[in-house]
Amino acid sequence: MTNTHNLLNTRQSFDPGNGRAGLFYSLPQLERAGAGPISRLPVCLRLVLEAVLRNCDGKRVSEQNVRELAQWQPKAARTLEIPFIVARIVLQDFTGVPLLVDLAAMRSAVARLGRDAKLIEPLVPVDLVVDHSVQVDFSGTADALRQNLEMEFLRNRERYQFLKWGMQAFETFKVVPPGIGIVHQVNLEYLAKGVLSGASPTDPASAALFYPDTLVGTDSHTTMINGLGIVGWGVGGIEAEAGMLGQPVYFLTPDVVGVHLSGALREGVTATDLALTVTQMLRKAKVVGKFVEFYGPGASALPVVDRATIANMAPEYGATMGFFPIDEECIGYLRATGRTDEQCRVYERYYRAQGLFGMPKKGEVAYSADLELDLASVVPSVAGPKRPQDRIELPNMKREFLAAFTKPIAENGFGKPGEELTKSYEVPAANGSSSGGGSQEPVSQRDALARNVNPLTELEMANNRPTPDSLVAPASESPGRIRHGSVLIAAITSCTNTSNPSVMLAAGLLAKKAVERGLQVNPLVKASLAPGSRVVSDYLNKAGLQTYLDKLGFNLVGYGCTTCIGNSGPLSPPIDHALGEHDLIAASVLSGNRNFEARVHQSIKANFLMSPPLVVAFALAGRVDIDLTSEPLGIGRDGREVFLKDLWPTLQEVRDQMRSALQPEVFRKLYRDFAEQNPKWNEIPASTGTVYQWDAGSTYIQEPPFFANFALKPEGIDEMNGARALGIFGDSVTTDHISPAGAIKKNSPAGKYLLERGVPFEEFNSYGSRRGNDRVMTRGTFANVRIKNLMVPGTEGGLTKHQPTGEMMSIYDAAVRYAIERTPLVVVAGQEYGTGSSRDWAAKGTALLGVRCVVAQSFERIHRSNLVGMGVLPLQFKEGTNAQTLQLDGTETYDVVGLREGLKPQQELALRLTRAKGEAQTAPVICRIDTPIEIEYYKHGGILPYVLRQLLTA
């Protein structure tokens, strides 16, 4: 079957309202045909089911897959995997570059075969938004935006040249250049269509086929789009690559937790307060890995921008999605943000035809669990100082900070003696250099789980951004004193909140009232404003509010992620020095979604999430050990105390300004011509043509060797003989151990490679920024300083022993020597191999080191799939067998017996071990290639060669 099939007569017609008949795969018809109680399924699952039904082809997706999902039971055991083929992909620049590198490599391979390179196009639309590279090097001045943009282009020129080539080379790969916005806000305001359509590939003249807008993205906060009734979540690079090439993204059939919302938010309460309340509530409810669906009258009453704020924080409460169903509010938002009347009409008619339009009421849908939240119970809140789910009601802020100050570190406190709170320290006015930014030390999966935080989002802060340069930072305008609890960073940042005009306008109104009363922000506070789109600047300027934000130091610094991902830039060097010298517990306040210790800025230990108006308020107060509901923020020019209640805008004041915030023509104008809005992008020289001209001297972009010996016919499946162990590891080796992450160390294999090519240490940048160069990334695989190879007992780090010489060396150097000797390699591991969040290069790097097989006691689901996707064979020991029972030490050789054409999913094979003295032993193993399509991937050497051969032989 293909997407022209008519399984159970589900290919039906409807009137899209554009004068032409439309086709769709009907979920109501699927239910009438007896496939299952589909109208009782959660709305998010029905949208996934439509994609499974539409893409049923008997190979990637089977009729059994359709029936299994249609018969989803709310409380069943979760063992079945869903093959989900998405409609489009969104990328940010750090995770997107390697996908474009792989596309370029596929084109080079096609060109070498003498074929038309234009055969290689993403099979679904791909949008890459450059938003992770801008840093707050400059702030507090009218020129900060221009200066930060110049620094961004200086640092990232080589990567940007490559992205610019990709813009002109591909039809279905689009790039939104730097200085436009944050990927998730751009997705919400511009990229999302709600419903997509396409002509039949076999009959272009026939009626168009309509289907839901669904996606995956290479950033955990892709879930923001769930606020618009669109299914989507964050995945690793290999899953995104599979989706880009029209292959399924697999996930376990999920539990779906229903959250019934009732009531309405009270005066003075923001969408941020609601999002922090939901995060705390759902973290306690243990929704990790589950879908969450909000419904009920309270959900209906929330505008899309408030829904998007809640959906954005799904990674913080641990859910795969935080989904809001489709209703009139969604149409209103699409219309207000410049989508055409025809798009809005098709959107409504399609979802009505599917029975998916309207917010479910209590009892209409079956959920795995049901939770209740009365919106009237939400109160002004912040979260911190170390975790997003640690919500603090505003009146308790002072008490909670003082408690955390003395609480032991093991209990999530700072472990300081109480008497230190009263001490303060002089900060002189002086120049100096400072690198700033959040810590890029590797993320520990174990520590993250012990702290009950999402390791994926912490890893993104560490790795999906540049390593800050050491800059000569300007001296503070005047000397001053800092102390424990001083606010030193105040950032209105992150798409979580800057996509929401109500809280952004509230921040501007509060700033206006503060300036009118004569309040100022202490110049020692680094204040910044980094919206997620240029629309925010438009309405703040039209409302006359940006002027007041500027007067408090909240000048525009850029349109990108900035402080929210640790791109906070340098503090004034004397401040940085004082923080280190006196071990001060200073604070940042930000409107972001993550606040892990030292990740916002390496010298700032207490970090609090809050709404944009509260960011302004705490900047004015200059400290976090304050109860803003009873203590004054400062003294006005009339000598009187000024309280938060004096400055807080009323709901009516915000609504009055909101009328000018969402104007369709503004969205159309600002999303029409990106190049015009960023002249620096036009200045970037870039190569043209359909095939990329690789530069052998580049240290950022290199052609990966995935297609070095590519032939139209795959080599097939054959036994592996005489392999050597590159590493033998224990239990719980994570992808964060395996994958290159964080800053590149000078004495590492990757560091030596860069030094040999004339790159000075201060320009090494992070592994994340060099993901487009496999030479760097392969050298960083298995190089984590904490990984323990049992072949080299008593050591840590990426070391192994070359056999049969017994010489100790780096894992990378050993892999190079084995490649010269034409020796295949295996990795042996214990339980839960490959848990963690650094997914793509954990599998890519493994394959490029020459590892052909990983034998483990058990695998994390996604990493197992990714290994197959890279052509690496996962084998699983049978119960009771492991490296210890087999007494493996790395001196043996390994043969995989029974590996041949005709291999079946989960077939039993044999692992034959030959000891150094010649004796042999055989252990049964299970082949963990789990599905027929994975057999095809493995036979072809991975997903990329498989898809390339399909395209060349079509």
N, C-alpha and C positions, 0 to 999 in steps of 0.2 A: 504494500500500500504506500501511497505518497500523499502529499497534501491536496491531491485531487481525488482521494478515496471517498467513499460514501458509507463508511462503517455504520451499521444500524440506522441507515437513512438519515444521518445527522447533518449532511451537507444540505443546508436549507437556504432560502432566499429571504431578504427583508428589504424594507424601503429606507435607505440611508438619508433620504431627504435632499438628494442632490440631483434628482431628475433621472437617475440611472439605478437599475436594480443592483443590489449587493448580495453577495454570498457570505455565509458564516457557518461555523460548526456549532450546531445548536445543542446546548446543555439541556434545555427542556425536552428535546426529542430524545436525547440519550437517556433521560430518566423515564420517558414514556416507553422506551424500548426495553426497560427492565434492568438497566445496568446497575442501578442503585438509587438510594434516596438522596439524589443530588441537591434538591432544593433545601435539604436540611444541613448540608455541609456548610462550614464557615465560608464566607465570601472569598477569602484569600485562597483557600484550597480549590474552589470552583474555577478561579482564574488559572491556577496551575493545571487543573484538569483539562481546561480548554486547550492549553498548549500541548498536553500529552495526546489528547484526541486528534488535534489538527495535524500533528507530526507523526502519527502512527504510520510507520512504513514497513513494519515486520522485521526490521533490523536494528535501527537505533531505538525505536519505540515499538512495543508489541501490543496487540489487542489485550493481552493479559495485564499489561501495565495500566491500560485505560480502566479495565474492570476493577483492578485492585484499588485504584485511587477512588473510583466512583463508589466503592463499598467501604470507604474509610470509616472506622469505628472510633469514637472519641477516646475510649480508654484501652485500646488494644496494645499489645506489645509492639514495639517499633523495630521491625527487622527488614522491612521491604525498602528498596531504594527506588526513587522516582527519577526517570530520565527526563529532565526539564530542558527543552530547547527554547532559549529566550529570543525575544524580538530584536533586542539591540544591546550594546555594551557601552558603558561609560568608564573613562579612565582619568586618573590624574597623572601629572607628568612623570613622577618618580616611578610609578608602577607601569605606566603606559609605554615608556621608551623601549623596554625589552620586547614588548609585543610588536612594535613597529620594526625593531631590528629583525625579528623573526620573519615578518612579512617581507622585508627587504631581502633577506637571505633566500626566501623561497623564490622571489623574482630573479635573483642572480642565478639560482639553480636552473630555472626554466630557460633563462637566456643562454646559459652554457649548453643546453640541449638543442639550441637553435629554434626554440619555440617562442611564441608571442608572450612576453612577460606580463602583459595585461590580463592574462588568464588568472593571475593571482590578485584577488580582491577579497576583502572580508565578505563573508557570505551573509552577514547581518550588518546593519549600520553601526559604526563605531565613532564615538565622540570623545576626544581627549581635551581636557581643560587644563591649561598650565596654571596651577594655583599654589603649588607646594614649595616654590623656590624663593619667594619674596620674604625678606627678613626686615625686622624693624631696626636697621642700623641707625636711622635718623628719625627723630620724632620731635614734637613740640614746636615745629616751625612750619611756615606756609610752604616751604620748599621741600618738605620731607618726602612727599610722594615722588617728586622728580628724582631726588637723590637716591631713594631706595630702588627705584626702577632702574636707574643707571647702574647701581651696584649689582642688581639682579642680572642684567644683561651682560655685564662684564664677567661675572662668575659662570654663567651658564651658556655662553655664546656657542660653544661646540654642540651642546645638546639641542639648543634652539635651531641651529642651522639644519640639523638632522630632521627635527620636527617640521621645519618649514619645507624641506624636500618632500616629506610625507604628505603635506597638505596638497601639493600640486600633483603628486604621483598617483594618488588613489581617488576613486570616485566615492567609495563608501567609508573612507577613513577621514574624518574631519578634525581640525584642530581649532580650539578657541585659544587665541594667543594670551600671553601674560598681560596683566593689568586690566582684565575684564571682570573676573569674579571667581568665586569658589565653585568647584564642580557641582556640588549638591544644590546650591542656590541657582546656578545656571541651568541645571537639569530641571528644577522645579519651575523656574520662570520662563524657560525658553525651549529646552530640548524635548521635554515630555510632550507627547501628543495625545495620550489617553487611549486612542484607537489608531491602529495602523492598517494599511491595506496594500495589496499588490495584485497584479494580474497573474493569471495562471501561466506557469512556465511553458505549458504545452499548447495553450490557446490564448495568446495575448489579447485577442479581440473579445474574449468572453467577459462576463461581469467580474468586477473586482472582488477579491476575497478580503473580508475585514476580520481583524483579530485584535485582542487586547495588547496594549503597550506593556511589555514586561522586560526586565533587564537584570543583569548583574553588573557590578562595578568593582574596581580594584581598590576600594576604600571601604572601611567598615561602616561609615555613616551614609553609604548609598541608601540606607533605609529611610532617609528623609523623604524620599519620593512616595513612601507608603501613605503619607498624609494626603496625597492626591488620589488615593484609591488605585495605585499602581504597584504591582508586585515587583519587588527588587530587593537585593541585599548584597553585601560585600563578599567577595571571593578572592582566592589567590590568583596569581598570574596564569597558572596553567589551566585552571577552570575557565578563566576569562578567555584564554586563547582557544580553548575548546569551543566555547560559545561563539566566539568570533568566526570560527571556521564551520559553524553550523552543526557542531556536535553537542550531545547532551551535557548539561551540568547535573551531576548526580547528587541527591541528598536523601537522607532517611525520611520516610513518611513521618511527619512531625505530630506531636501533640499541639493542639491549638487552644490557648488559654483565652477565654472571653473576659473582657473587662467592661462591665456595664456602668456607663457614666450617667449620672443624673444631676439635676440642679444646674447652677450657673456660678461662675466666678464672681466673688464679691468685689466691691469698690476697693481699689488699692492693691489688688492681686493680679499678677501678670502670668502670661503663658509660661514664662521661665519657672515661676513658683510651682505651677502645675507640673511641668516636666520633671522638676527635682522631686516632687512628691510622688509621681508615678515611678520614677527610678528607684526611690527608696522602697516603695511598696512592692514592686515587682522583683527587686533583688531579694527581698525577704521571701517572696513566694516561689523562688527558685525556678525561674522561667528560662534558664540557660539552655540554648539550643532549641527552644520551642518557638512557634509562631504565636504572636499576641494579636488579638483582634478587638478593637474598641468599638462599642456599639451603644445604642440606647439614646434617649432624648438629650442627654448631656453631650454626647458625641455629635449629634445633629446640630446642636447650637454652637459648637465651636467652629470658627472660621478655619479655612484650610491652612492659613499661616500658623495658627496655634496647633493644629493637628500635626503639621510638619515639624514643629519644635519638639513635640513629644516623640514622633517617629524617629527623628534624628538621633535621639539618645537610646535607641534600642540596644546598641552594643554595650552601653553603660548598665542597662538593666539585664543584659545577657541574652536577650531574645534574638532570633534570626531576623524577625521582622516585628514592627509595631504598626499594624495595618489599620487604616480607617476605610470602610466601604464607600462606594460611589453614590453621590446624591446631588441635589441641587447646588449645594455649596461648591462642589467641584466644578460644575459648569460655570458658576459665577466667577470663580477664580480664573479659570481658563479664559473667559471673556475679558476680565479685568486686566489680564497680563498680555493681551494682544493677540490671542489666538483668534482665528477668523470665525465668522458666524457659521460657515459651513462645517468647520471642524467641530464646533460646539454642538451643532445639530446632529452630525453623524455620531458623535460621542454619546449623546443622550439616547438616540434611537437604537444604537447597537446594544447598549447595556439594558435597555428596556426589553429588547427582543430576547436577550439572554436571561431575563428574570433576575438581573443583578443590580437594578437601579433602586436606590432607596436604602436608608439606614435600617438594619434589622431591629426588631423589638424583642423584648425578653421572651424567651420560649420558642422563638421562630427558628433558631439555629442550635445545633448540638455542639457543645464545646467539651474539651477534655476536662476543663475546670472553669469555674465562673467566679469572678471577683467583682466587688462593688466599690465604686468611689463616687461620693457626693462632691461635686465641684465646689459647693458652698463651704465645704470643710477645709479647703486649701487656704493656707495663710502665707504671707510674705516669708521667703526662706532663702537661705544660701546653702551650699554644700562644701564640706571640707573638714580638715585641712589637707587630707591625703587621698580621699576616695570620692567619686561622684555620688555614691549612694548615701553618704553620711550627711543627711539633711539636718540643718539647724534652723529652727524658727528664729526669725530676726531678733526678737527680744532676748534670746538665749545666746547670741553670738559671743558676747564678752565672757560669759560664764564658761562656754564650751572651749574657747581658746585658752583660757586660764587653766582649765582642766587638762587639755591636751598638752599644755606646756610642761606640766610636771608628771604626766602619766608616763609609765615605762614605754620604751620604744617597742617592746614586744607586744604591747597593747595598743599600738597605733598612735602612741604619743611621741613626745620629743625628749623625755627623760632629763629635764633640766630642773635645778633647784629653784624653788619659788622666789627666793630672795634676789635672784638675778633679774627679775622683771622690772625692778625699779632703776636699773642702771641704764645710762645712755652714753653715746660715744660721738665724739666730734668727727665730722666729715669735712676736710678742708676743700677749698676750691683749687683744684689742680687737674692738669691734663695727664694723659697716660694711655696705654693701649689695653684693650680688653676684648675678649672674644665673645663672651656672653652666650646666650641661647641655652636650650635645655640639654641635659646630660644625654650622651649617646652611648653610654655603657650598655652592653647587651642586656636583654630582658631575660629574667629567670622565670620560666614557666612555673616552677615549684613555688617561688616566692610570691608570684602573682596570685596563684591559687590560694596560698596561705593567707594572703591579705584580702582574698575574695574580690579581686578585680579582674577585668578582662585583659589577658595578656596581649591579645591582638591589638587593642587600641593603644596600649603602652608601647608596643613594638613600633606602631606607626609613628608615634612621637619620636622614638629613638632613631628610626631608620629611613622614614620616608621624607627626608629633608636634607639640605646640605649641612656640612660641618661649617660653623661660622668662621669667617676670617677673623684674625686679630686686628682690630681697627683702632686707630687713634681716636678715642671718643672725646667729645667736647667736655670741658669741665662743667660742673654744676654752676648755675648762675650765681649762686651764693653759698657760702658754707652753711652747715646746719648740723643737727644732731639726729642720730637714728638710734633705735632701741628695738628690743624684742617686740614684735607686733606691728612695727612700722610697715605701712603700705609703700612699696617701692616700685611695683608695676601695677598699672590700672589699664586694662585693655578691653575696649569694646571690639570684640573679635568673634569670628566663627559664624558659619552659616546657620548654626543652631538658632541663633537669635537675630543676626543681621538680616535674615530673610523675612523677619516679622516687623512690619511697619509700626505696629502698636507700641512695642517696647523701644524701638529706635526713636520714635517721636517722643516717647515719654522721657528718654534720656536727654533729648534736645530741650524739651520743655523744662526739665529739672535744672539743666545747665543755665537756661535763660533766667530763671528765677534766682539762681545762686549768684549769677553775675550782677543782676539788678540789685541784690542786697549787699554787694561788695565782697562776696566770698572769693577766695583764690585757692588754687591747689599748690601745695608746697612744691617748689621746683625740684626737690629731691625725688619726687614721684615721677616715674617714667609713664606718661599717659599716651595712649594711641587709639586711633580709630581705623579699623580695617574692615570695611563692609564686604559682603559676599557678592555684591554686584553694583554697577554704576547707577542703577535705579535709586539706591539708597541716597547717594549724593544728590541726585536730582531733587528728590522730595525734601531732603533736609535743607538744601539751598533755597528751594522755592518757599519753604515755610519760614525762612530767615533764621533757622536754628543752628546751622553749621557755624555761624559767626560766634555764637555763645559757647559752643563746644571748643572752638579754637581758642577762645580767651581763657579757657580752663586747661589748655594743653592737649585737648583731644583733637589734634589736627589729623587730617587724612594722611595715612602712611602707606597705603597700598590697597589693592583689591586682591586678597588672597588669604591663606590660612594663618599666617603670621604666628602670634603668640599661642594660639590654640594648639598648634603642633610643636611648640618649642622654638619657633623662629622669632623669639622675643628680642634678639639682638643684644648688644652690650649695655650694661649699666655703666654709669660714670665710674672710672677706675678707682677713685678714692672710696666710693661706696662699696664696690666689689671687694676691695682690700679690707675694709672695716668688717664686712660680713664674715670673711674668712678668718681674720685675726681674732675676732671676738666670738666666733661661732654663733652668730645671731640668728634667731628664728624670725626672719622678716617674712613679709607676706606679699603675694600677688592677688589681685582681684580681677576676674575676667569673666566675660560672658560666653565662655567656651563650654566644652563638654567633658574635658579631662583635666585632672588636677593632681596627678601622681607626683610624689615628692621628687624634686630636682629635675623634673621633665619640662616644666614651663621655663625655668631658668635654673642653671646648675647651682647657683648660689642662694636660691629662694626655696625655703623648706616648707612654708605654709601657703597653700594655694586654695582660694575659695571661688567656687562657681556661683554666679548670680546674674540677675537681669541687668541689661545695660544701664537703666537709671540708678540701680544700686551701685554699679561700678563707679559712676560719677559721684555718688554720695560718699562712698568709702574713700575715694580719692580726695575729696574735700576734707573728710575727717582725718585722713593721713594715718589711720591706725585701725586695727581690727579688734583690739580689746576695748570695744565700745558698744553700748546698747543704744542704737540709733533711735529707738522708740522713746527713750527718756533722756538721753544726753545730747547736748548741742553738737552740731557739726562744726560750728565755728562762731565767730563774732562778726556781725554785719558792720557796714560802714557807719551805722548809727549807734554802734557800741552795744547793741542788744544781741543776746544769744539767738542763733538761728537753728531751728530743729528740722528734722527730716519732714515732719508733717507740714512745715511752712513751705516746703519746696515741691512736695510730691504733687504731680498733676492729677486732676480729676479725670474720671472716665470720659466726661463730656469734653474736656479740653483735648484729650487724645482723639476722640471721635471727630471733633471739628477739624483737626489737622489731617485725619485719615482720608477725608474726601478728596484731597489732592494727591494722595500717595499712590494709589493704584489706578493709573491712567493708561489705557491700552496703547495710545499713540506713543507714549514715552517708552514703553517696553519695545514696541516695534522699531522705533528709531535707534535705541541703544543696542539692540541685538541685530541690527541690519548690517552694519559695516564695521567689523572689528579693526581692520587695518587703519581706518581713519581715526579711531580712538586711541591708537597706540603707534605713533610714528616710528618709535624705536624698533618695532617689529619689522617695519618696512626697510629699515637700514640694515637688517641682518642679511648678509649675502648667503645664498643657498644654491646648491646645484639643482639642475632641472633634469627632466627625463623620467622614463618609467623605471629605469634600473639605477640603483644607488651606486655612486662611485666611491667605493670604500677607501679610506685613507689609512695606510699601514702605520702611519706615525701617530694616529689618534689614540689617546688613552681613555677616551669616553665611549667611543662607538667602534666596534669591530664586527666583522662578519663571523657569526658563530659557525662552528664546523659541523652543524647538524646535517648538511647536505654535501659534505666534502667528497664522498664517493657515491653520490646518488645515481641510481639506475632505475629505469622504468619498471623493472621486475624486482620485487623484494627478494632478499636472500632466503627468506623462509625461516622455519624453526628447526634448529639442530641441537644436538647434545653439546653441553659445555664440559670441556675436559681440561685438567691441569691448572685450574684456577688457584690463585693465592688469596689469602685474606688481607685486605687493606686495613681492616680494623675489626676487633671483637669487642662489643660493648655490652654493658649490663642493661638493667631495666630502665624504662622511662627516659630514654634518649630522645630529646625533642628536636623538632625541626629548627628550633632556635639554637640548639647545639650544632646542628649540621650546617645551617645556612649562614652565609656571610652577613653580618649585621653591624651597625654602628660605625664608629670611626675606625679608620685603617691604621693599624700600629706600624711603626717604622721598621721593626725587625721581623714582621710577618712576611710570608712569601709574597703577598700582594704588595706590601710596602717596598720590598726589595725590587720587585718588578717595576714599580713606579720610579724609584730612585735611579734604576738602570736606564730609564727612558728620560731622565733629566727633569722629573717632576719634583720640586722641592717639598719637603715634609709638610710645610704650612699650606700647600695646595693639594694635599692628598684627597681631601673631601671625604665623604662617607661612602661606604659600600653601596648604599641606596642610590647615590648620585651616579655611580659607575656601573649600574646594572646593565647598561648597554654594551659593556665590554666583558665578554666571557673570560678573557685572560685574567682579569682582576677577580671576577667572581669565582672561577674555578679554584684559584689559589686560596680563596677565603673559605672554601667548603671544608667542613670538619676542622676548622682552625680555631674554634671557640676555646678560650683560655681555660674553661672549666670542663671540657669534655675529657673523659677518661677511657683510654684504649687499654683493654686488659692484656693486650700483647706486650705492653710496655708498663708493667706494674710499678706503682710508686711515682708515676708522672701524671701531669695534667697538661692539656693543650693538644694541638693537632700533630701528635707524634705517632710513629709506627716503627716497625722493624721490617726492612727489606729481607725477603727470603729467596734463596737459601743462605745469603751472606750473614744474616743476623745484624746487619748494620742499622743503627737507629738514625732516623731522619724524619723530616716533616712528611705528613701524609701526601702532600702535593708532590714533593720530590720523589717519593717512592712510586707514586702513580706514573710519573714521567718515565722512570727507569723501567717499570713493568711494561709500559707502552712500547718502549724501544725493544724490549725482549719479547714482545707479542704475547704477554701473559695476561689472560683474562682475570678479573678481580671479583671477589665477593666481599660483602660486609655481613657480619654475624651480630645479632642483637638479641635482647631479652624481650620482656613484656612491653606493650604499648609503644612500640617503636614509631616515632614520627608524630607524636602529639605536639601541639604547639601551633604557632601562628605564622612563622616565616616559611611559607609553603613552596613557592615556585622554584627558587634557587636551591632549596633542599633536594629537590628531585633533579633539576637541571644540572647542578654541580656534581651530584652523584654520578649521573650518566657521563658527563664530560671527563670525569676522573678515570673513566674506563671500567666502572663497576657494572657488571652485567647481571648481578643477582644479589638480592638482600634476603638473608635467611633470618627470621625472627620468631620469637614465641607468639607474638601477636602484633598487629599493626593498627595504627590509627587509620580510620576509614579513608580520609581524603588523601593522606600521604601515600597509602597503598595505591589508590587510583592514579595519583600523580606519577608514581614510579612506572606504572604500566604505560602511562601517557608519554613517558620519555624512553620507552623501550627497555626498561629494567625489570627483570623477573622477580616478583615477590614470592618467596616460599615460606611456609609456616611449619615449624616443628610440630609434631604430634604431642599431645598432652604427656607430660612426664619427661620429655626430651628437651635438652637445651645445651648451650655451650659448656656448662659445668659438668653435666652428666656425661657428655661426650669427651670431656677433658681436652677441649680445644685450646691451643696456645699460639696458633698462627704458623707453626712450622709445617703443618700438613698441607696437602693439596686437596682440591675439591673437584668432583665430577658430578654433574646433574644427569642422572640416568633416566631415560624414558621421555626425554624432551625431544619431540619430533613433530612433523606434520600430522595433523589430525588431533592436536592437543585440545582437550575439552576444559571448560571452566571447572575449577576446583578439583582437577584430576590429581590422583596420588602419584608422586614421583619418588625417586630415591636419591639421597645425597650420599655419594661414596667418598669416604675420607681415606687418604693414604698418608700414614705417618712418616716422619722423617726417616725411620729405620725400615720402612717398606711394608709394615703390616697394614691391612685395609679393614675398614669397618663401614657398614651401610646403615643409614638412618632414614626411615620413611618421612616424607614431607608432603604437605598439601600445596599444590600450585594455587596461589591466591590471585590468579586472573579469574575474575568472578562472573563475567558476562561474555556472550558471543562477540559483541562489538569490541571488547577489550582484547579478545584473541586476535582480532584483525589488527588492532593498534600494535600489539606485540609482534605479530608476524611482519609488519612493515617497519618496525624499528621505532614506533611511537606515533602519536597523533599527527605531527607535522608531516612526516613522509607519507602517512596513510592518506591524508587529505590531498597532498600534492599529487600523488599518483591517481587519485580519483578525478581530480581536475584535468590532468593531462590525458587521461584515457576516456573521458566523458564523450 
